[in-house]
């Protein structure tokens, strides 16, 4: 029984971490990094 509880907790933790990194909203790590990259590219292409 203890192993099932631990396995369920690990699956829930994995899903939570995946949603944090690659979630669909604007607060995900992937979305924030995409915005930073776009800003840097825009800054480099617009500089003299």
PDB file of N, CA, C and O in Angstrom:
ATOM      1  N   UNK A   1       0.828  -1.197   0.000  1.00  0.00           N
ATOM      2  CA  UNK A   1       0.000   0.000   0.000  1.00  0.00           C
ATOM      3  C   UNK A   1       0.874   1.264   0.000  1.00  0.00           C
ATOM      4  O   UNK A   1       0.553   2.256  -0.654  1.00  0.00           O
ATOM      5  N   UNK A   2       1.976   1.204   0.742  1.00  0.00           N
ATOM      6  CA  UNK A   2       2.869   2.356   0.822  1.00  0.00           C
ATOM      7  C   UNK A   2       3.478   2.667  -0.545  1.00  0.00           C
ATOM      8  O   UNK A   2       3.629   3.833  -0.908  1.00  0.00           O
ATOM      9  N   UNK A   3       3.825   1.629  -1.300  1.00  0.00           N
ATOM     10  CA  UNK A   3       4.422   1.826  -2.614  1.00  0.00           C
ATOM     11  C   UNK A   3       3.436   2.479  -3.583  1.00  0.00           C
ATOM     12  O   UNK A   3       3.837   3.291  -4.417  1.00  0.00           O
ATOM     13  N   UNK A   4       2.160   2.135  -3.482  1.00  0.00           N
ATOM     14  CA  UNK A   4       1.143   2.717  -4.358  1.00  0.00           C
ATOM     15  C   UNK A   4       0.982   4.205  -4.066  1.00  0.00           C
ATOM     16  O   UNK A   4       0.842   5.010  -4.987  1.00  0.00           O
ATOM     17  N   UNK A   5       1.000   4.569  -2.790  1.00  0.00           N
ATOM     18  CA  UNK A   5       0.881   5.979  -2.410  1.00  0.00           C
ATOM     19  C   UNK A   5       2.081   6.766  -2.925  1.00  0.00           C
ATOM     20  O   UNK A   5       1.924   7.865  -3.457  1.00  0.00           O
ATOM     21  N   UNK A   6       3.270   6.210  -2.769  1.00  0.00           N
ATOM     22  CA  UNK A   6       4.484   6.885  -3.239  1.00  0.00           C
ATOM     23  C   UNK A   6       4.474   7.006  -4.760  1.00  0.00           C
ATOM     24  O   UNK A   6       4.855   8.044  -5.301  1.00  0.00           O
ATOM     25  N   UNK A   7       4.039   5.951  -5.457  1.00  0.00           N
ATOM     26  CA  UNK A   7       3.970   5.996  -6.911  1.00  0.00           C
ATOM     27  C   UNK A   7       2.967   7.051  -7.382  1.00  0.00           C
ATOM     28  O   UNK A   7       3.244   7.783  -8.332  1.00  0.00           O
ATOM     29  N   UNK A   8       1.821   7.135  -6.736  1.00  0.00           N
ATOM     30  CA  UNK A   8       0.815   8.138  -7.103  1.00  0.00           C
ATOM     31  C   UNK A   8       1.346   9.549  -6.847  1.00  0.00           C
ATOM     32  O   UNK A   8       1.103  10.458  -7.641  1.00  0.00           O
ATOM     33  N   UNK A   9       2.069   9.731  -5.740  1.00  0.00           N
ATOM     34  CA  UNK A   9       2.645  11.039  -5.436  1.00  0.00           C
ATOM     35  C   UNK A   9       3.706  11.421  -6.464  1.00  0.00           C
ATOM     36  O   UNK A   9       3.781  12.581  -6.867  1.00  0.00           O
ATOM     37  N   UNK A  10       4.520  10.471  -6.891  1.00  0.00           N
ATOM     38  CA  UNK A  10       5.550  10.757  -7.890  1.00  0.00           C
ATOM     39  C   UNK A  10       4.933  11.096  -9.243  1.00  0.00           C
ATOM     40  O   UNK A  10       5.428  11.977  -9.947  1.00  0.00           O
ATOM     41  N   UNK A  11       3.861  10.406  -9.610  1.00  0.00           N
ATOM     42  CA  UNK A  11       3.175  10.719 -10.869  1.00  0.00           C
ATOM     43  C   UNK A  11       2.574  12.114 -10.803  1.00  0.00           C
ATOM     44  O   UNK A  11       2.685  12.886 -11.755  1.00  0.00           O
ATOM     45  N   UNK A  12       1.934  12.442  -9.677  1.00  0.00           N
ATOM     46  CA  UNK A  12       1.349  13.778  -9.521  1.00  0.00           C
ATOM     47  C   UNK A  12       2.435  14.854  -9.560  1.00  0.00           C
ATOM     48  O   UNK A  12       2.233  15.912 -10.155  1.00  0.00           O
ATOM     49  N   UNK A  13       3.570  14.597  -8.937  1.00  0.00           N
ATOM     50  CA  UNK A  13       4.681  15.546  -8.959  1.00  0.00           C
ATOM     51  C   UNK A  13       5.227  15.717 -10.378  1.00  0.00           C
ATOM     52  O   UNK A  13       5.534  16.834 -10.795  1.00  0.00           O
ATOM     53  N   UNK A  14       5.346  14.627 -11.108  1.00  0.00           N
ATOM     54  CA  UNK A  14       5.814  14.702 -12.490  1.00  0.00           C
ATOM     55  C   UNK A  14       4.882  15.520 -13.364  1.00  0.00           C
ATOM     56  O   UNK A  14       5.334  16.323 -14.179  1.00  0.00           O
ATOM     57  N   UNK A  15       3.582  15.318 -13.199  1.00  0.00           N
ATOM     58  CA  UNK A  15       2.605  16.091 -13.968  1.00  0.00           C
ATOM     59  C   UNK A  15       2.674  17.565 -13.593  1.00  0.00           C
ATOM     60  O   UNK A  15       2.598  18.430 -14.465  1.00  0.00           O
ATOM     61  N   UNK A  16       2.816  17.858 -12.301  1.00  0.00           N
ATOM     62  CA  UNK A  16       2.896  19.252 -11.857  1.00  0.00           C
ATOM     63  C   UNK A  16       4.141  19.940 -12.415  1.00  0.00           C
ATOM     64  O   UNK A  16       4.069  21.088 -12.852  1.00  0.00           O
ATOM     65  N   UNK A  17       5.275  19.253 -12.404  1.00  0.00           N
ATOM     66  CA  UNK A  17       6.511  19.833 -12.935  1.00  0.00           C
ATOM     67  C   UNK A  17       6.398  20.038 -14.444  1.00  0.00           C
ATOM     68  O   UNK A  17       6.853  21.054 -14.968  1.00  0.00           O
ATOM     69  N   UNK A  18       5.790  19.072 -15.147  1.00  0.00           N
ATOM     70  CA  UNK A  18       5.605  19.222 -16.590  1.00  0.00           C
ATOM     71  C   UNK A  18       4.730  20.425 -16.902  1.00  0.00           C
ATOM     72  O   UNK A  18       5.034  21.190 -17.817  1.00  0.00           O
ATOM     73  N   UNK A  19       3.646  20.604 -16.152  1.00  0.00           N
ATOM     74  CA  UNK A  19       2.755  21.749 -16.381  1.00  0.00           C
ATOM     75  C   UNK A  19       3.455  23.058 -16.058  1.00  0.00           C
ATOM     76  O   UNK A  19       3.177  24.075 -16.694  1.00  0.00           O
ATOM     77  N   UNK A  20       4.363  23.056 -15.077  1.00  0.00           N
ATOM     78  CA  UNK A  20       5.112  24.262 -14.733  1.00  0.00           C
ATOM     79  C   UNK A  20       6.073  24.642 -15.858  1.00  0.00           C
ATOM     80  O   UNK A  20       6.212  25.818 -16.195  1.00  0.00           O
ATOM     81  N   UNK A  21       6.734  23.636 -16.436  1.00  0.00           N
ATOM     82  CA  UNK A  21       7.729  23.907 -17.471  1.00  0.00           C
ATOM     83  C   UNK A  21       7.074  24.157 -18.826  1.00  0.00           C
ATOM     84  O   UNK A  21       7.400  25.137 -19.496  1.00  0.00           O
ATOM     85  N   UNK A  22       6.167  23.296 -19.234  1.00  0.00           N
ATOM     86  CA  UNK A  22       5.626  23.361 -20.596  1.00  0.00           C
ATOM     87  C   UNK A  22       4.125  23.596 -20.617  1.00  0.00           C
ATOM     88  O   UNK A  22       3.439  23.142 -21.533  1.00  0.00           O
ATOM     89  N   UNK A  23       3.616  24.288 -19.634  1.00  0.00           N
ATOM     90  CA  UNK A  23       2.184  24.561 -19.595  1.00  0.00           C
ATOM     91  C   UNK A  23       1.753  25.478 -20.718  1.00  0.00           C
ATOM     92  O   UNK A  23       2.584  26.112 -21.368  1.00  0.00           O
ATOM     93  N   UNK A  24       0.451  25.548 -20.946  1.00  0.00           N
ATOM     94  CA  UNK A  24      -0.063  26.325 -22.053  1.00  0.00           C
ATOM     95  C   UNK A  24      -0.245  27.798 -21.759  1.00  0.00           C
ATOM     96  O   UNK A  24      -0.481  28.579 -22.681  1.00  0.00           O
ATOM     97  N   UNK A  25      -0.142  28.201 -20.509  1.00  0.00           N
ATOM     98  CA  UNK A  25      -0.398  29.606 -20.178  1.00  0.00           C
ATOM     99  C   UNK A  25       0.873  30.441 -20.276  1.00  0.00           C
ATOM    100  O   UNK A  25       1.948  29.922 -20.578  1.00  0.00           O
ATOM    101  N   UNK A  26       0.740  31.727 -20.020  1.00  0.00           N
ATOM    102  CA  UNK A  26       1.870  32.652 -20.161  1.00  0.00           C
ATOM    103  C   UNK A  26       2.851  32.600 -18.999  1.00  0.00           C
ATOM    104  O   UNK A  26       3.919  33.207 -19.077  1.00  0.00           O
ATOM    105  N   UNK A  27       2.521  31.897 -17.932  1.00  0.00           N
ATOM    106  CA  UNK A  27       3.415  31.862 -16.779  1.00  0.00           C
ATOM    107  C   UNK A  27       4.336  30.644 -16.788  1.00  0.00           C
ATOM    108  O   UNK A  27       5.095  30.451 -15.838  1.00  0.00           O
ATOM    109  N   UNK A  28       4.290  29.824 -17.823  1.00  0.00           N
ATOM    110  CA  UNK A  28       5.155  28.656 -17.867  1.00  0.00           C
ATOM    111  C   UNK A  28       6.589  29.070 -18.186  1.00  0.00           C
ATOM    112  O   UNK A  28       6.828  30.123 -18.776  1.00  0.00           O
ATOM    113  N   UNK A  29       7.518  28.242 -17.794  1.00  0.00           N
ATOM    114  CA  UNK A  29       8.934  28.522 -18.014  1.00  0.00           C
ATOM    115  C   UNK A  29       9.224  28.608 -19.513  1.00  0.00           C
ATOM    116  O   UNK A  29       9.977  29.476 -19.954  1.00  0.00           O
ATOM    117  N   UNK A  30       8.633  27.718 -20.283  1.00  0.00           N
ATOM    118  CA  UNK A  30       8.859  27.717 -21.723  1.00  0.00           C
ATOM    119  C   UNK A  30       8.366  29.005 -22.368  1.00  0.00           C
ATOM    120  O   UNK A  30       9.030  29.549 -23.250  1.00  0.00           O
ATOM    121  N   UNK A  31       7.222  29.492 -21.941  1.00  0.00           N
ATOM    122  CA  UNK A  31       6.665  30.726 -22.495  1.00  0.00           C
ATOM    123  C   UNK A  31       7.519  31.931 -22.115  1.00  0.00           C
ATOM    124  O   UNK A  31       7.746  32.818 -22.938  1.00  0.00           O
ATOM    125  N   UNK A  32       7.987  31.965 -20.882  1.00  0.00           N
ATOM    126  CA  UNK A  32       8.833  33.080 -20.434  1.00  0.00           C
ATOM    127  C   UNK A  32      10.154  33.090 -21.201  1.00  0.00           C
ATOM    128  O   UNK A  32      10.615  34.147 -21.631  1.00  0.00           O
ATOM    129  N   UNK A  33      10.761  31.918 -21.374  1.00  0.00           N
ATOM    130  CA  UNK A  33      12.019  31.846 -22.115  1.00  0.00           C
ATOM    131  C   UNK A  33      11.823  32.245 -23.576  1.00  0.00           C
ATOM    132  O   UNK A  33      12.695  32.881 -24.168  1.00  0.00           O
ATOM    133  N   UNK A  34      10.689  31.878 -24.156  1.00  0.00           N
ATOM    134  CA  UNK A  34      10.402  32.273 -25.535  1.00  0.00           C
ATOM    135  C   UNK A  34      10.322  33.792 -25.646  1.00  0.00           C
ATOM    136  O   UNK A  34      10.843  34.378 -26.595  1.00  0.00           O
ATOM    137  N   UNK A  35       9.668  34.427 -24.673  1.00  0.00           N
ATOM    138  CA  UNK A  35       9.565  35.883 -24.679  1.00  0.00           C
ATOM    139  C   UNK A  35      10.918  36.556 -24.539  1.00  0.00           C
ATOM    140  O   UNK A  35      11.189  37.560 -25.198  1.00  0.00           O
ATOM    141  N   UNK A  36      11.765  36.006 -23.686  1.00  0.00           N
ATOM    142  CA  UNK A  36      13.107  36.568 -23.499  1.00  0.00           C
ATOM    143  C   UNK A  36      13.915  36.439 -24.785  1.00  0.00           C
ATOM    144  O   UNK A  36      14.593  37.386 -25.186  1.00  0.00           O
ATOM    145  N   UNK A  37      13.852  35.279 -25.434  1.00  0.00           N
ATOM    146  CA  UNK A  37      14.577  35.083 -26.693  1.00  0.00           C
ATOM    147  C   UNK A  37      14.089  36.054 -27.753  1.00  0.00           C
ATOM    148  O   UNK A  37      14.896  36.636 -28.479  1.00  0.00           O
ATOM    149  N   UNK A  38      12.770  36.236 -27.852  1.00  0.00           N
ATOM    150  CA  UNK A  38      12.233  37.158 -28.853  1.00  0.00           C
ATOM    151  C   UNK A  38      12.688  38.589 -28.585  1.00  0.00           C
ATOM    152  O   UNK A  38      12.996  39.324 -29.523  1.00  0.00           O
ATOM    153  N   UNK A  39      12.735  38.994 -27.317  1.00  0.00           N
ATOM    154  CA  UNK A  39      13.200  40.339 -26.981  1.00  0.00           C
ATOM    155  C   UNK A  39      14.676  40.512 -27.330  1.00  0.00           C
ATOM    156  O   UNK A  39      15.071  41.555 -27.852  1.00  0.00           O
ATOM    157  N   UNK A  40      15.487  39.502 -27.048  1.00  0.00           N
ATOM    158  CA  UNK A  40      16.913  39.592 -27.361  1.00  0.00           C
ATOM    159  C   UNK A  40      17.149  39.650 -28.865  1.00  0.00           C
ATOM    160  O   UNK A  40      17.984  40.421 -29.339  1.00  0.00           O
ATOM    161  N   UNK A  41      16.414  38.834 -29.612  1.00  0.00           N
ATOM    162  CA  UNK A  41      16.567  38.856 -31.072  1.00  0.00           C
ATOM    163  C   UNK A  41      16.163  40.212 -31.622  1.00  0.00           C
ATOM    164  O   UNK A  41      16.838  40.757 -32.495  1.00  0.00           O
ATOM    165  N   UNK A  42      15.068  40.758 -31.116  1.00  0.00           N
ATOM    166  CA  UNK A  42      14.619  42.077 -31.568  1.00  0.00           C
ATOM    167  C   UNK A  42      15.643  43.154 -31.213  1.00  0.00           C
ATOM    168  O   UNK A  42      15.893  44.067 -32.000  1.00  0.00           O
ATOM    169  N   UNK A  43      16.232  43.039 -30.023  1.00  0.00           N
ATOM    170  CA  UNK A  43      17.228  44.013 -29.597  1.00  0.00           C
ATOM    171  C   UNK A  43      18.471  43.936 -30.490  1.00  0.00           C
ATOM    172  O   UNK A  43      19.016  44.969 -30.879  1.00  0.00           O
ATOM    173  N   UNK A  44      18.922  42.725 -30.816  1.00  0.00           N
ATOM    174  CA  UNK A  44      20.117  42.574 -31.638  1.00  0.00           C
ATOM    175  C   UNK A  44      19.879  42.997 -33.075  1.00  0.00           C
ATOM    176  O   UNK A  44      20.785  43.536 -33.711  1.00  0.00           O
ATOM    177  N   UNK A  45      18.674  42.766 -33.608  1.00  0.00           N
ATOM    178  CA  UNK A  45      18.429  43.133 -35.005  1.00  0.00           C
ATOM    179  C   UNK A  45      18.179  44.624 -35.168  1.00  0.00           C
ATOM    180  O   UNK A  45      18.393  45.163 -36.254  1.00  0.00           O
ATOM    181  N   UNK A  46      17.733  45.302 -34.118  1.00  0.00           N
ATOM    182  CA  UNK A  46      17.456  46.733 -34.215  1.00  0.00           C
ATOM    183  C   UNK A  46      18.632  47.605 -33.805  1.00  0.00           C
ATOM    184  O   UNK A  46      18.580  48.821 -33.986  1.00  0.00           O
ATOM    185  N   UNK A  47      19.681  47.022 -33.262  1.00  0.00           N
ATOM    186  CA  UNK A  47      20.825  47.830 -32.842  1.00  0.00           C
ATOM    187  C   UNK A  47      21.731  48.118 -34.040  1.00  0.00           C
ATOM    188  O   UNK A  47      21.811  47.310 -34.965  1.00  0.00           O
ATOM    189  N   UNK A  48      22.410  49.262 -34.026  1.00  0.00           N
ATOM    190  CA  UNK A  48      23.266  49.636 -35.178  1.00  0.00           C
ATOM    191  C   UNK A  48      24.532  48.829 -35.273  1.00  0.00           C
ATOM    192  O   UNK A  48      25.331  49.040 -36.185  1.00  0.00           O
TER     193      UNK A  48
END
